[in-house]
């Protein structure tokens, strides 16, 4: 498979990939076990289970032979914006997993994609000294020093 030659091709292949990983199912009628009337409901019967989004699978789907080749294409191609968008869709899937019970794998994956914890971000190195002059101006009634100074 050759690399995409247009942005539309990247977008279409990315859409195909994300549609594929959603799995494949058919709706089948099921009779409720505790139903005395024999009522049926439709339930999903999976023929192919949903899969997690993986950056390496997406890169292969797009026709690249390595992540480095994809990174170079993303940085230097006129269609790099579409490749960045494809990568961002995978990152969004990982980000969704941060809200699940055990997000450790998603955290690791996002860090490998360049995400950082806030604690790792260095403070700005601004060395400009700014002087702040504060002047207190007393206005209004004089404040009472204690309870005995309060007039009712």
C-alpha positions as CSV (number, residue, x, y, z in Angstrom):
1,X,0.0,0.0,0.0
2,X,1.3,3.4,-0.9
3,X,1.2,6.6,1.2
4,X,-1.8,8.9,0.7
5,X,-1.4,11.4,-2.0
6,X,-4.2,13.8,-1.0
7,X,-5.7,15.1,2.2
8,X,-9.1,13.6,1.3
9,X,-7.5,10.2,1.0
10,X,-6.0,10.6,4.6
11,X,-9.4,11.6,5.9
12,X,-11.2,8.8,4.2
13,X,-8.7,6.1,5.4
14,X,-8.9,7.5,8.9
15,X,-12.7,7.4,8.9
16,X,-12.6,3.8,7.6
17,X,-10.2,2.9,10.4
18,X,-12.4,4.4,13.1
19,X,-15.5,2.8,11.6
20,X,-13.8,-0.6,11.6
21,X,-12.7,-0.4,15.3
22,X,-16.3,0.3,16.4
23,X,-16.9,-3.4,15.8
24,X,-19.7,-5.2,13.9
25,X,-23.0,-6.3,15.3
26,X,-26.5,-7.2,14.4
27,X,-29.7,-6.6,16.3
28,X,-31.4,-9.8,17.4
29,X,-34.7,-10.3,19.3
30,X,-34.3,-11.5,22.8
31,X,-37.1,-12.7,25.1
32,X,-36.8,-11.4,28.6
33,X,-36.2,-14.3,31.1
34,X,-38.6,-13.0,33.7
35,X,-41.3,-11.9,31.2
36,X,-44.6,-13.7,31.6
37,X,-45.9,-12.1,28.4
38,X,-43.0,-13.2,26.3
39,X,-42.1,-9.7,25.4
40,X,-39.0,-9.4,23.2
41,X,-36.4,-6.7,22.9
42,X,-33.7,-6.1,20.4
43,X,-30.2,-6.5,21.7
44,X,-26.8,-6.2,20.0
45,X,-25.1,-9.5,19.1
46,X,-21.5,-8.8,18.4
47,X,-19.9,-10.5,15.3
48,X,-16.7,-8.5,15.9
49,X,-16.0,-6.7,19.2
50,X,-15.1,-3.1,19.3
51,X,-11.3,-2.4,19.5
52,X,-9.2,0.3,21.0
53,X,-7.8,3.0,18.7
54,X,-4.1,2.4,18.2
55,X,-1.7,4.9,16.6
56,X,0.4,2.1,15.1
57,X,-2.7,0.5,13.4
58,X,-3.8,3.9,12.0
59,X,-0.3,4.5,10.6
60,X,-0.3,1.1,8.9
61,X,-3.9,1.7,7.6
62,X,-2.6,5.0,6.1
63,X,0.2,3.1,4.2
64,X,3.2,4.0,6.2
65,X,6.0,1.6,7.2
66,X,7.0,3.2,10.5
67,X,6.1,5.9,13.0
68,X,9.1,7.9,11.9
69,X,7.9,7.9,8.3
70,X,4.5,9.1,9.4
71,X,6.1,11.7,11.7
72,X,8.1,13.0,8.7
73,X,5.1,13.1,6.5
74,X,3.1,14.9,9.2
75,X,5.9,17.5,9.5
76,X,6.9,18.0,5.9
77,X,4.0,17.2,3.7
78,X,1.5,19.6,2.3
79,X,-1.1,17.3,3.7
80,X,0.5,17.2,7.1
81,X,-2.5,18.9,8.7
82,X,-4.7,15.9,7.7
83,X,-2.1,13.5,9.2
84,X,-2.1,15.6,12.4
85,X,-5.8,15.4,12.5
86,X,-5.7,11.6,12.2
87,X,-3.2,11.4,15.1
88,X,-5.4,13.7,17.2
89,X,-8.4,11.4,16.7
90,X,-6.4,8.6,18.4
91,X,-5.3,10.9,21.1
92,X,-8.9,11.8,21.7
93,X,-9.7,8.1,22.2
94,X,-6.9,7.8,24.8
95,X,-8.1,10.9,26.5
96,X,-11.6,9.4,26.8
97,X,-10.1,6.5,28.7
98,X,-8.7,8.9,31.3
99,X,-12.2,9.0,32.7
100,X,-12.5,5.2,33.2
101,X,-11.6,3.3,36.3
102,X,-8.0,2.3,35.4
103,X,-6.5,4.9,33.1
104,X,-2.9,4.0,33.5
105,X,-2.5,2.6,30.0
106,X,-4.1,5.7,28.5
107,X,-1.8,8.0,30.6
108,X,1.3,6.1,29.3
109,X,0.1,6.2,25.7
110,X,-0.6,10.0,25.9
111,X,2.8,10.6,27.5
112,X,4.4,8.7,24.6
113,X,2.5,11.0,22.2
114,X,4.0,14.1,23.8
115,X,1.6,14.9,26.6
116,X,3.1,16.1,29.9
117,X,1.9,16.4,33.5
118,X,1.5,20.0,34.6
119,X,4.2,19.5,37.3
120,X,6.8,18.9,34.5
121,X,6.2,22.2,32.8
122,X,9.0,24.6,33.7
123,X,8.1,28.0,35.0
124,X,8.8,30.9,32.7
125,X,12.3,32.2,33.0
126,X,11.4,35.9,33.1
127,X,14.1,37.7,35.1
128,X,12.5,41.2,34.8
129,X,12.2,42.9,38.3
130,X,9.0,44.8,38.7
131,X,8.5,47.1,41.6
132,X,5.1,47.5,43.1
133,X,4.4,50.5,45.3
134,X,1.4,50.3,47.6
135,X,-0.1,53.4,49.1
136,X,-2.8,52.9,51.7
137,X,-5.4,55.7,51.8
138,X,-7.7,55.9,54.8
139,X,-11.2,57.0,53.9
140,X,-14.5,56.8,55.7
141,X,-15.0,56.5,59.5
142,X,-12.1,55.6,61.8
143,X,-12.0,51.9,62.6
144,X,-12.7,51.0,66.3
145,X,-9.6,49.7,68.2
146,X,-11.8,47.5,70.5
147,X,-15.4,46.8,71.5
148,X,-15.5,49.7,73.9
149,X,-14.9,52.2,71.1
150,X,-18.0,51.1,69.2
151,X,-21.0,53.5,69.7
152,X,-24.5,52.1,69.2
